[in-house]
């Protein structure tokens, strides 16, 4: 939602989704977004204009059903690229959840892929890897310049994974952490996500450009939880478990070369998130 609203300020935007929330749709339409209701798993893009300049695939379906998630995340991406093959560039938002878990090793784009999120979402990592393969193939098949950006931990005034941790802290519940501590990530604020989109589109190529997308500050999950607890006058507690995602920290060298650094300090971003959530 924040990305779409920001883009609509200076662009003609077509938003494709199921729009199960009438309030969200009304907000988008009030901002000038042309909302097109569709089910990604069905792969029907006939209502989408074929002559758009740029395509952003920011969608993710996490039903935990293999048939639905492979169709909606992987097949749909290729069918959308076929429909919009005349576009100038395509940005496909992937995830650093495609990497094989590697502890504190800073994962580069060439590192091994694996079933990173299976303990929490059985289909997620495999569906994301499948989507990357489909997008890479479609970029070459349709000669459509493409960037595949592997997103780390997005957050902002609208929420994100740290917001779930905040709710747990306020409720006095322990936050699950993987025993291979510290659990380090590269959280990225929605302002940086929005600001970097034009440069990521500008980096699109055939074959597809693949790049990590996260904050230049690597932060331990434990550290941001303790900071959130301090902001709300609570105490952060943790419980170690193998049934949660371990740290995924990334090498941002290629991102810095292509689009530059992120700008929002994670402390400031979390302060804003807490303030926005009342």
Phi and psi restraints in degrees (value plus and minus 20) as a CYANA .aco file:
   2 UNK   PHI     -78.8   -38.8
   2 UNK   PSI     -58.5   -18.5
   3 UNK   PHI     -84.1   -44.1
   3 UNK   PSI     -67.0   -27.0
   4 UNK   PHI     -82.8   -42.8
   4 UNK   PSI     -64.3   -24.3
   5 UNK   PHI     -83.2   -43.2
   5 UNK   PSI     -59.6   -19.6
   6 UNK   PHI     -86.6   -46.6
   6 UNK   PSI     -62.3   -22.3
   7 UNK   PHI     -85.8   -45.8
   7 UNK   PSI     -53.3   -13.3
   8 UNK   PHI     -89.2   -49.2
   8 UNK   PSI     -35.2     4.8
   9 UNK   PHI     -85.4   -45.4
   9 UNK   PSI     -51.2   -11.2
  10 UNK   PHI    -152.8  -112.8
  10 UNK   PSI      -8.3    31.7
  11 UNK   PHI    -161.1  -121.1
  11 UNK   PSI     138.7   178.7
  12 UNK   PHI    -104.9   -64.9
  12 UNK   PSI      98.1   138.1
  13 UNK   PHI    -139.3   -99.3
  13 UNK   PSI     112.9   152.9
  14 UNK   PHI    -128.3   -88.3
  14 UNK   PSI     102.7   142.7
  15 UNK   PHI    -126.7   -86.7
  15 UNK   PSI     103.1   143.1
  16 UNK   PHI    -129.5   -89.5
  16 UNK   PSI     101.4   141.4
  17 UNK   PHI    -186.5  -146.5
  17 UNK   PSI     157.8   197.8
  18 UNK   PHI    -101.5   -61.5
  18 UNK   PSI     -44.2    -4.2
  19 UNK   PHI      32.5    72.5
  19 UNK   PSI      35.3    75.3
  20 UNK   PHI     -95.4   -55.4
  20 UNK   PSI     -35.6     4.4
  21 UNK   PHI    -124.1   -84.1
  21 UNK   PSI      83.4   123.4
  22 UNK   PHI     -79.6   -39.6
  22 UNK   PSI     -53.7   -13.7
  23 UNK   PHI     -85.5   -45.5
  23 UNK   PSI     -60.9   -20.9
  24 UNK   PHI     -85.5   -45.5
  24 UNK   PSI     -59.9   -19.9
  25 UNK   PHI     -84.6   -44.6
  25 UNK   PSI     -61.8   -21.8
  26 UNK   PHI     -82.4   -42.4
  26 UNK   PSI     -59.1   -19.1
  27 UNK   PHI     -84.9   -44.9
  27 UNK   PSI     -61.6   -21.6
  28 UNK   PHI     -86.2   -46.2
  28 UNK   PSI     -64.7   -24.7
  29 UNK   PHI     -85.1   -45.1
  29 UNK   PSI     -54.9   -14.9
  30 UNK   PHI     -84.8   -44.8
  30 UNK   PSI     -46.6    -6.6
  31 UNK   PHI    -107.7   -67.7
  31 UNK   PSI     -20.5    19.5
  32 UNK   PHI      78.1   118.1
  32 UNK   PSI     -12.9    27.1
  33 UNK   PHI     -99.1   -59.1
  33 UNK   PSI     110.0   150.0
  34 UNK   PHI    -103.2   -63.2
  34 UNK   PSI      87.7   127.7
  35 UNK   PHI    -107.6   -67.6
  35 UNK   PSI     107.1   147.1
  36 UNK   PHI    -137.7   -97.7
  36 UNK   PSI      95.8   135.8
  37 UNK   PHI    -102.5   -62.5
  37 UNK   PSI     105.9   145.9
  38 UNK   PHI    -177.6  -137.6
  38 UNK   PSI     136.1   176.1
  39 UNK   PHI    -126.0   -86.0
  39 UNK   PSI      93.0   133.0
  40 UNK   PHI     -78.6   -38.6
  40 UNK   PSI     -57.5   -17.5
  41 UNK   PHI     -82.1   -42.1
  41 UNK   PSI     -46.9    -6.9
  42 UNK   PHI     -95.7   -55.7
  42 UNK   PSI     -45.0    -5.0
  43 UNK   PHI      50.6    90.6
  43 UNK   PSI       2.1    42.1
  44 UNK   PHI    -119.0   -79.0
  44 UNK   PSI      88.5   128.5
  45 UNK   PHI    -133.2   -93.2
  45 UNK   PSI       3.3    43.3
  46 UNK   PHI     -82.2   -42.2
  46 UNK   PSI     -45.4    -5.4
  47 UNK   PHI    -104.9   -64.9
  47 UNK   PSI     -25.3    14.7
  48 UNK   PHI    -108.8   -68.8
  48 UNK   PSI     109.7   149.7
  49 UNK   PHI     -78.0   -38.0
  49 UNK   PSI     114.9   154.9
  50 UNK   PHI    -105.5   -65.5
  50 UNK   PSI     -31.6     8.4
  51 UNK   PHI    -122.9   -82.9
  51 UNK   PSI      11.2    51.2
  52 UNK   PHI     -92.2   -52.2
  52 UNK   PSI     136.7   176.7
  53 UNK   PHI    -102.1   -62.1
  53 UNK   PSI     -59.9   -19.9
  54 UNK   PHI    -157.2  -117.2
  54 UNK   PSI     127.4   167.4
  55 UNK   PHI    -140.8  -100.8
  55 UNK   PSI     107.5   147.5
  56 UNK   PHI    -137.9   -97.9
  56 UNK   PSI      97.6   137.6
  57 UNK   PHI    -124.9   -84.9
  57 UNK   PSI      76.5   116.5
  58 UNK   PHI    -126.4   -86.4
  58 UNK   PSI     -13.7    26.3
  59 UNK   PHI     -99.2   -59.2
  59 UNK   PSI     131.4   171.4
  60 UNK   PHI    -168.2  -128.2
  60 UNK   PSI     116.1   156.1
  61 UNK   PHI    -135.9   -95.9
  61 UNK   PSI     105.9   145.9
  62 UNK   PHI    -146.9  -106.9
  62 UNK   PSI      44.5    84.5
  63 UNK   PHI    -103.4   -63.4
  63 UNK   PSI     -36.6     3.4
  64 UNK   PHI      48.4    88.4
  64 UNK   PSI      -1.5    38.5
  65 UNK   PHI    -132.2   -92.2
  65 UNK   PSI     103.8   143.8
  66 UNK   PHI     -79.9   -39.9
  66 UNK   PSI     -63.7   -23.7
  67 UNK   PHI     -82.8   -42.8
  67 UNK   PSI     -64.1   -24.1
  68 UNK   PHI     -90.1   -50.1
  68 UNK   PSI     -65.9   -25.9
  69 UNK   PHI     -91.6   -51.6
  69 UNK   PSI     -54.6   -14.6
  70 UNK   PHI     -90.1   -50.1
  70 UNK   PSI     -58.3   -18.3
  71 UNK   PHI     -88.0   -48.0
  71 UNK   PSI     -66.5   -26.5
  72 UNK   PHI     -95.5   -55.5
  72 UNK   PSI     -52.9   -12.9
  73 UNK   PHI    -114.1   -74.1
  73 UNK   PSI     -58.6   -18.6
  74 UNK   PHI    -120.6   -80.6
  74 UNK   PSI     -80.3   -40.3
  75 UNK   PHI     -78.8   -38.8
  75 UNK   PSI     -63.4   -23.4
  76 UNK   PHI     -81.5   -41.5
  76 UNK   PSI     -56.5   -16.5
  77 UNK   PHI     -82.0   -42.0
  77 UNK   PSI     -63.9   -23.9
  78 UNK   PHI     -87.4   -47.4
  78 UNK   PSI     -59.8   -19.8
  79 UNK   PHI     -86.9   -46.9
  79 UNK   PSI     -56.3   -16.3
  80 UNK   PHI     -85.6   -45.6
  80 UNK   PSI     -61.7   -21.7
  81 UNK   PHI     -85.2   -45.2
  81 UNK   PSI     -56.5   -16.5
  82 UNK   PHI     -82.4   -42.4
  82 UNK   PSI     -63.4   -23.4
  83 UNK   PHI     -86.7   -46.7
  83 UNK   PSI     -56.1   -16.1
  84 UNK   PHI    -130.0   -90.0
  84 UNK   PSI      13.9    53.9
  85 UNK   PHI     -85.5   -45.5
  85 UNK   PSI     -34.4     5.6
  86 UNK   PHI    -105.6   -65.6
  86 UNK   PSI     -20.6    19.4
  87 UNK   PHI     -83.8   -43.8
  87 UNK   PSI     139.7   179.7
  88 UNK   PHI     -94.7   -54.7
  88 UNK   PSI     -53.6   -13.6
  89 UNK   PHI    -183.5  -143.5
  89 UNK   PSI     138.6   178.6
  90 UNK   PHI    -148.4  -108.4
  90 UNK   PSI     114.2   154.2
  91 UNK   PHI    -135.3   -95.3
  91 UNK   PSI      96.4   136.4
  92 UNK   PHI    -126.8   -86.8
  92 UNK   PSI     101.1   141.1
  93 UNK   PHI    -107.4   -67.4
  93 UNK   PSI      90.5   130.5
  94 UNK   PHI    -120.4   -80.4
  94 UNK   PSI    -171.8  -131.8
  95 UNK   PHI    -169.8  -129.8
  95 UNK   PSI     127.8   167.8
  96 UNK   PHI     -93.7   -53.7
  96 UNK   PSI     -21.4    18.6
  97 UNK   PHI     -90.2   -50.2
  97 UNK   PSI     -21.1    18.9
  98 UNK   PHI    -103.6   -63.6
  98 UNK   PSI     -31.7     8.3
  99 UNK   PHI    -103.1   -63.1
  99 UNK   PSI     129.3   169.3
 100 UNK   PHI     -85.3   -45.3
 100 UNK   PSI     110.4   150.4
 101 UNK   PHI     -72.8   -32.8
 101 UNK   PSI     115.3   155.3
 102 UNK   PHI    -161.6  -121.6
 102 UNK   PSI       2.1    42.1
 103 UNK   PHI      41.5    81.5
 103 UNK   PSI    -147.0  -107.0
 104 UNK   PHI    -110.5   -70.5
 104 UNK   PSI     -18.2    21.8
 105 UNK   PHI     -84.2   -44.2
 105 UNK   PSI     110.9   150.9
 106 UNK   PHI     -97.3   -57.3
 106 UNK   PSI      90.8   130.8
 107 UNK   PHI     -95.9   -55.9
 107 UNK   PSI     104.3   144.3
 108 UNK   PHI    -116.6   -76.6
 108 UNK   PSI     144.8   184.8
 109 UNK   PHI     -80.3   -40.3
 109 UNK   PSI     -40.9    -0.9
 110 UNK   PHI    -113.0   -73.0
 110 UNK   PSI     -20.8    19.2
 111 UNK   PHI     -93.2   -53.2
 111 UNK   PSI     145.6   185.6
 112 UNK   PHI     -84.1   -44.1
 112 UNK   PSI     122.0   162.0
 113 UNK   PHI    -112.6   -72.6
 113 UNK   PSI     138.1   178.1
 114 UNK   PHI    -187.6  -147.6
 114 UNK   PSI     159.6   199.6
 115 UNK   PHI    -109.0   -69.0
 115 UNK   PSI      49.7    89.7
 116 UNK   PHI     -83.9   -43.9
 116 UNK   PSI     -61.4   -21.4
 117 UNK   PHI    -121.0   -81.0
 117 UNK   PSI      -7.6    32.4
 118 UNK   PHI     -76.6   -36.6
 118 UNK   PSI     -55.6   -15.6
 119 UNK   PHI     -84.0   -44.0
 119 UNK   PSI     -42.2    -2.2
 120 UNK   PHI    -134.2   -94.2
 120 UNK   PSI     -57.5   -17.5
 121 UNK   PHI    -157.0  -117.0
 121 UNK   PSI      84.0   124.0
 122 UNK   PHI     -78.8   -38.8
 122 UNK   PSI     -58.6   -18.6
 123 UNK   PHI    -113.9   -73.9
 123 UNK   PSI     -33.2     6.8
 124 UNK   PHI     -79.4   -39.4
 124 UNK   PSI     -79.8   -39.8
 125 UNK   PHI     -83.6   -43.6
 125 UNK   PSI     -63.1   -23.1
 126 UNK   PHI     -84.0   -44.0
 126 UNK   PSI     -62.4   -22.4
 127 UNK   PHI     -84.4   -44.4
 127 UNK   PSI     -57.3   -17.3
 128 UNK   PHI     -87.2   -47.2
 128 UNK   PSI     -60.6   -20.6
 129 UNK   PHI     -84.7   -44.7
 129 UNK   PSI     -63.9   -23.9
 130 UNK   PHI     -79.3   -39.3
 130 UNK   PSI     -60.9   -20.9
 131 UNK   PHI     -82.8   -42.8
 131 UNK   PSI     -60.8   -20.8
 132 UNK   PHI     -81.0   -41.0
 132 UNK   PSI     -61.6   -21.6
 133 UNK   PHI     -83.4   -43.4
 133 UNK   PSI     -64.0   -24.0
 134 UNK   PHI     -82.4   -42.4
 134 UNK   PSI     -64.7   -24.7
 135 UNK   PHI     -85.0   -45.0
 135 UNK   PSI     -61.4   -21.4
 136 UNK   PHI     -81.5   -41.5
 136 UNK   PSI     -62.2   -22.2
 137 UNK   PHI     -85.3   -45.3
 137 UNK   PSI     -65.7   -25.7
 138 UNK   PHI     -84.5   -44.5
 138 UNK   PSI     -56.4   -16.4
 139 UNK   PHI     -78.6   -38.6
 139 UNK   PSI     -62.5   -22.5
 140 UNK   PHI     -94.6   -54.6
 140 UNK   PSI     -60.3   -20.3
 141 UNK   PHI     -84.1   -44.1
 141 UNK   PSI     -60.4   -20.4
 142 UNK   PHI    -123.8   -83.8
 142 UNK   PSI     -14.5    25.5
 143 UNK   PHI      31.6    71.6
 143 UNK   PSI      25.3    65.3
 144 UNK   PHI    -125.0   -85.0
 144 UNK   PSI      89.3   129.3
 145 UNK   PHI     -74.7   -34.7
 145 UNK   PSI     109.5   149.5
 146 UNK   PHI    -159.4  -119.4
 146 UNK   PSI     122.9   162.9
 147 UNK   PHI    -138.8   -98.8
 147 UNK   PSI     110.5   150.5
 148 UNK   PHI    -126.7   -86.7
 148 UNK   PSI      91.1   131.1
 149 UNK   PHI    -126.7   -86.7
 149 UNK   PSI      99.5   139.5
 150 UNK   PHI    -108.6   -68.6
 150 UNK   PSI      81.2   121.2
 151 UNK   PHI     -98.5   -58.5
 151 UNK   PSI     117.9   157.9
 152 UNK   PHI    -109.8   -69.8
 152 UNK   PSI    -125.4   -85.4
 153 UNK   PHI    -135.2   -95.2
 153 UNK   PSI      75.9   115.9
 154 UNK   PHI     -98.2   -58.2
 154 UNK   PSI     123.7   163.7
 155 UNK   PHI    -177.9  -137.9
 155 UNK   PSI     150.3   190.3
 156 UNK   PHI     150.6   190.6
 156 UNK   PSI    -184.8  -144.8
 157 UNK   PHI     -79.2   -39.2
 157 UNK   PSI     -45.3    -5.3
 158 UNK   PHI    -104.0   -64.0
 158 UNK   PSI     -27.3    12.7
 159 UNK   PHI     105.1   145.1
 159 UNK   PSI    -162.7  -122.7
 160 UNK   PHI      98.4   138.4
 160 UNK   PSI     159.6   199.6
 161 UNK   PHI     -78.4   -38.4
 161 UNK   PSI     -63.1   -23.1
 162 UNK   PHI     -78.5   -38.5
 162 UNK   PSI     -48.9    -8.9
 163 UNK   PHI     -87.2   -47.2
 163 UNK   PSI     -55.4   -15.4
 164 UNK   PHI     -85.0   -45.0
 164 UNK   PSI     -60.0   -20.0
 165 UNK   PHI     -83.4   -43.4
 165 UNK   PSI     -58.8   -18.8
 166 UNK   PHI     -80.5   -40.5
 166 UNK   PSI     -64.1   -24.1
 167 UNK   PHI     -83.6   -43.6
 167 UNK   PSI     -57.7   -17.7
 168 UNK   PHI     -86.7   -46.7
 168 UNK   PSI     -62.0   -22.0
 169 UNK   PHI     -82.9   -42.9
 169 UNK   PSI     -65.2   -25.2
 170 UNK   PHI     -86.2   -46.2
 170 UNK   PSI     -47.8    -7.8
 171 UNK   PHI    -107.2   -67.2
 171 UNK   PSI     -20.3    19.7
 172 UNK   PHI      56.0    96.0
 172 UNK   PSI      -0.5    39.5
 173 UNK   PHI    -115.2   -75.2
 173 UNK   PSI     122.4   162.4
 174 UNK   PHI     -91.0   -51.0
 174 UNK   PSI     121.5   161.5
 175 UNK   PHI    -106.4   -66.4
 175 UNK   PSI     106.1   146.1
 176 UNK   PHI     -90.4   -50.4
 176 UNK   PSI     114.2   154.2
 177 UNK   PHI    -153.5  -113.5
 177 UNK   PSI     127.5   167.5
 178 UNK   PHI     -91.8   -51.8
 178 UNK   PSI     123.1   163.1
 179 UNK   PHI     -81.0   -41.0
 179 UNK   PSI     -43.6    -3.6
 180 UNK   PHI     -99.5   -59.5
 180 UNK   PSI      53.7    93.7
 181 UNK   PHI    -111.6   -71.6
 181 UNK   PSI     136.4   176.4
 182 UNK   PHI     -96.8   -56.8
 182 UNK   PSI     138.0   178.0
 183 UNK   PHI    -113.9   -73.9
 183 UNK   PSI      75.2   115.2
 184 UNK   PHI    -121.6   -81.6
 184 UNK   PSI     116.6   156.6
 185 UNK   PHI    -157.1  -117.1
 185 UNK   PSI     158.3   198.3
 186 UNK   PHI    -144.3  -104.3
 186 UNK   PSI      55.6    95.6
 187 UNK   PHI     -82.1   -42.1
 187 UNK   PSI     123.4   163.4
 188 UNK   PHI    -149.8  -109.8
 188 UNK   PSI     108.1   148.1
 189 UNK   PHI     -96.5   -56.5
 189 UNK   PSI     130.1   170.1
 190 UNK   PHI     -78.5   -38.5
 190 UNK   PSI     -50.2   -10.2
 191 UNK   PHI     -82.4   -42.4
 191 UNK   PSI     -61.3   -21.3
 192 UNK   PHI     -90.2   -50.2
 192 UNK   PSI     -57.1   -17.1
 193 UNK   PHI     -78.9   -38.9
 193 UNK   PSI     -69.1   -29.1
 194 UNK   PHI     -82.3   -42.3
 194 UNK   PSI     -64.9   -24.9
 195 UNK   PHI     -86.0   -46.0
 195 UNK   PSI     -51.2   -11.2
 196 UNK   PHI    -106.3   -66.3
 196 UNK   PSI     -32.5     7.5
 197 UNK   PHI     -77.5   -37.5
 197 UNK   PSI     -67.4   -27.4
 198 UNK   PHI     -78.6   -38.6
 198 UNK   PSI     -60.4   -20.4
 199 UNK   PHI     -88.8   -48.8
 199 UNK   PSI     -56.3   -16.3
 200 UNK   PHI     -85.6   -45.6
 200 UNK   PSI     -58.4   -18.4
 201 UNK   PHI     -86.0   -46.0
 201 UNK   PSI     -57.4   -17.4
 202 UNK   PHI     -86.9   -46.9
 202 UNK   PSI     -42.9    -2.9
 203 UNK   PHI    -108.6   -68.6
 203 UNK   PSI     -20.3    19.7
 204 UNK   PHI     -82.3   -42.3
 204 UNK   PSI     126.5   166.5
 205 UNK   PHI    -174.7  -134.7
 205 UNK   PSI     153.2   193.2
 206 UNK   PHI    -147.4  -107.4
 206 UNK   PSI      98.6   138.6
 207 UNK   PHI     -78.9   -38.9
 207 UNK   PSI     145.4   185.4
 208 UNK   PHI     -82.3   -42.3
 208 UNK   PSI     122.5   162.5
 209 UNK   PHI     -98.9   -58.9
 209 UNK   PSI     111.1   151.1
 210 UNK   PHI    -136.9   -96.9
 210 UNK   PSI     106.7   146.7
 211 UNK   PHI    -167.1  -127.1
 211 UNK   PSI     120.9   160.9
 212 UNK   PHI     -88.3   -48.3
 212 UNK   PSI     129.1   169.1
 213 UNK   PHI    -157.6  -117.6
 213 UNK   PSI      79.6   119.6
 214 UNK   PHI    -182.4  -142.4
 214 UNK   PSI     155.3   195.3
 215 UNK   PHI     -89.9   -49.9
 215 UNK   PSI     128.7   168.7
 216 UNK   PHI     -92.8   -52.8
 216 UNK   PSI     -36.0     4.0
 217 UNK   PHI    -112.4   -72.4
 217 UNK   PSI      97.4   137.4
 218 UNK   PHI    -103.8   -63.8
 218 UNK   PSI     109.2   149.2
 219 UNK   PHI    -151.7  -111.7
 219 UNK   PSI     117.2   157.2
 220 UNK   PHI     -96.3   -56.3
 220 UNK   PSI     116.3   156.3
 221 UNK   PHI     -73.7   -33.7
 221 UNK   PSI     -61.0   -21.0
 222 UNK   PHI     -79.7   -39.7
 222 UNK   PSI     -58.1   -18.1
 223 UNK   PHI     -89.2   -49.2
 223 UNK   PSI     -63.6   -23.6
 224 UNK   PHI     -90.7   -50.7
 224 UNK   PSI     -50.8   -10.8
 225 UNK   PHI     -86.1   -46.1
 225 UNK   PSI     -61.7   -21.7
 226 UNK   PHI     -85.7   -45.7
 226 UNK   PSI     -55.4   -15.4
 227 UNK   PHI     -88.2   -48.2
 227 UNK   PSI     -63.1   -23.1
 228 UNK   PHI     -80.1   -40.1
 228 UNK   PSI     -62.8   -22.8
 229 UNK   PHI     -81.0   -41.0
 229 UNK   PSI     -60.2   -20.2
 230 UNK   PHI     -83.0   -43.0
 230 UNK   PSI     -59.4   -19.4
 231 UNK   PHI     -84.7   -44.7
 231 UNK   PSI     -52.3   -12.3
 232 UNK   PHI    -126.3   -86.3
 232 UNK   PSI     -11.5    28.5
 233 UNK   PHI      48.1    88.1
 233 UNK   PSI      17.7    57.7
 234 UNK   PHI    -144.6  -104.6
 234 UNK   PSI    -194.2  -154.2
 235 UNK   PHI    -143.2  -103.2
 235 UNK   PSI     112.2   152.2
 236 UNK   PHI    -109.7   -69.7
 236 UNK   PSI     108.8   148.8
 237 UNK   PHI    -142.1  -102.1
 237 UNK   PSI     136.9   176.9
 238 UNK   PHI    -153.1  -113.1
 238 UNK   PSI     133.7   173.7
 239 UNK   PHI    -152.9  -112.9
 239 UNK   PSI     106.3   146.3
 240 UNK   PHI     -99.9   -59.9
 240 UNK   PSI     115.2   155.2
 241 UNK   PHI    -176.3  -136.3
 241 UNK   PSI     125.1   165.1
 242 UNK   PHI     -98.5   -58.5
 242 UNK   PSI     -27.5    12.5
 243 UNK   PHI    -112.8   -72.8
 243 UNK   PSI      14.5    54.5
 244 UNK   PHI    -163.8  -123.8
 244 UNK   PSI     147.0   187.0
 245 UNK   PHI     -95.3   -55.3
 245 UNK   PSI     112.6   152.6
 246 UNK   PHI    -100.8   -60.8
 246 UNK   PSI     152.5   192.5
 247 UNK   PHI     -78.9   -38.9
 247 UNK   PSI     124.5   164.5
 248 UNK   PHI    -154.6  -114.6
 248 UNK   PSI      78.6   118.6
 249 UNK   PHI    -130.1   -90.1
 249 UNK   PSI     122.8   162.8
 250 UNK   PHI    -138.8   -98.8
 250 UNK   PSI     134.5   174.5
 251 UNK   PHI    -104.6   -64.6
 251 UNK   PSI      98.8   138.8
 252 UNK   PHI    -118.4   -78.4
 252 UNK   PSI      -7.3    32.7
 253 UNK   PHI     -76.8   -36.8
 253 UNK   PSI     -68.5   -28.5
 254 UNK   PHI     -87.0   -47.0
 254 UNK   PSI     -59.3   -19.3
 255 UNK   PHI     -79.2   -39.2
 255 UNK   PSI     -65.1   -25.1
 256 UNK   PHI     -80.9   -40.9
 256 UNK   PSI     -58.9   -18.9
 257 UNK   PHI     -87.5   -47.5
 257 UNK   PSI     -56.9   -16.9
 258 UNK   PHI    -107.7   -67.7
 258 UNK   PSI     -62.0   -22.0
 259 UNK   PHI    -150.5  -110.5
 259 UNK   PSI     -24.3    15.7
 260 UNK   PHI      68.5   108.5
 260 UNK   PSI    -199.2  -159.2
 261 UNK   PHI    -104.7   -64.7
 261 UNK   PSI     140.6   180.6
 262 UNK   PHI     -93.6   -53.6
 262 UNK   PSI     139.6   179.6
 263 UNK   PHI    -138.9   -98.9
 263 UNK   PSI     -44.2    -4.2
 264 UNK   PHI    -103.8   -63.8
 264 UNK   PSI      96.0   136.0
 265 UNK   PHI     -84.8   -44.8
 265 UNK   PSI     118.4   158.4
 266 UNK   PHI     -83.1   -43.1
 266 UNK   PSI     -51.0   -11.0
 267 UNK   PHI     -82.5   -42.5
 267 UNK   PSI     -66.5   -26.5
 268 UNK   PHI     -85.1   -45.1
 268 UNK   PSI     -60.4   -20.4
 269 UNK   PHI     -83.2   -43.2
 269 UNK   PSI     -61.1   -21.1
 270 UNK   PHI     -90.9   -50.9
 270 UNK   PSI     -56.5   -16.5
 271 UNK   PHI     -78.5   -38.5
 271 UNK   PSI     -65.4   -25.4
 272 UNK   PHI     -83.1   -43.1
 272 UNK   PSI     -60.9   -20.9
 273 UNK   PHI     -82.1   -42.1
 273 UNK   PSI     -64.6   -24.6
 274 UNK   PHI     -83.3   -43.3
 274 UNK   PSI     -64.4   -24.4
 275 UNK   PHI     -82.5   -42.5
 275 UNK   PSI     -60.9   -20.9
 276 UNK   PHI     -87.9   -47.9
 276 UNK   PSI     -47.4    -7.4
 277 UNK   PHI    -110.5   -70.5
 277 UNK   PSI     -13.0    27.0
